[in-house]
Amino acid sequence: MNEIDIEGESPWFDETDLGKNCSWLQNRPELEEELKIEVELREILNESTFLELKFLVAALYKENWIKDHLIKNCLGHIGTLEGELYSIMKEQKK
């Protein structure tokens, strides 16, 4: 099988992507983690069969859906807590 060449810009966030107020959202891996990810991606792209890729895509799709809903639920809960905090602070000012 021909080796696939993966080149281009880093897919990770740079410091200007989200702004200073949302820097906690930036999730840049350590160099060792980034290299491990790169090695694993190259192994998948260079040595996987079509059937293996189908199963991988299906598993990743399901995992992504679960994580999307987890994040959505967390953000909803954070919004509720912030609303409660605002109400408490408003009452304390009276």
N, C-alpha and C positions, 0 to 999 in steps of 0.2 A: 504494500500500500504506500502511496506517495505521502511524504511528510507534509503537513499543512504548516505554512508559515504564518505566524500570528504577529503582526506588527501594528504599530499605531500608538496613539496617545493612551496614557493610563486611564482606565475606566473609573478610578477613584476620584472623590471630590478633591478639588483644590480649595485653598482658603477663601477664595472669592465666590464660590458657588452659592452659598447659603447666607452669607453675610455674618457679621460679628455676633448678632443676637441669637443666631441658631447654630453656633459652632458645635454645640453638644450633639446635634444631629449628624454631624460628619462622622463617618465610620471608616477611617482609613486604617487598613491593617498595618501591623509592624512589618518591616522588611522581610523577616523570615516567613511570616504568614503569607505575604504577597508572593514570595517565591514559591512556596508550597502550593498555593492556589494556581499559579502559572504552570507548574509542573503537572498538576492534576488535570488542568484544562488541556494541555498538550497531549497527555496520555489519552484522554477521552476522544479528542479530535483525530488523533493519529491511529488509534488501534481499535476503536469500537466498531462493531458491526451495526448495520442499519437497525436490526431488531433491538440490540442493546440501547441504541440511541432513542428508539421509540419508548422503551421502558423508562429510561432516564428522564426524557421530556415529560412523560406522564407523572412520574414521581415528583419532579420539580414543580410542575403545574399545581399539583395537589398541595405541596408544601407552601408554595407561594400564596395560594388561596387562604390557607390556614393562617399564615403570618399576616396577610392583609387584614383579615377579620380580627385577629388579635390586636393589631395596631389600632384599627377602627374602634374596637371596644375600649381599649386603653385611653384613647383620646376622648371618647365620650365620658369615661369615668373621670378623667382629669378635668374636663369642662364642668362636670357636676360638682366636683370638689372645689374648683375655683369659684363657682357660683355660691356655694355654701360659705366659703371663706369671705367673699365679698359681702354677703349678708351679715355675717358676724362682725366684720369690721365696720359696716355701716351702723349696726346697732350700738357698737361701742362708742361711736362718735356722738351719739345722741345724749 
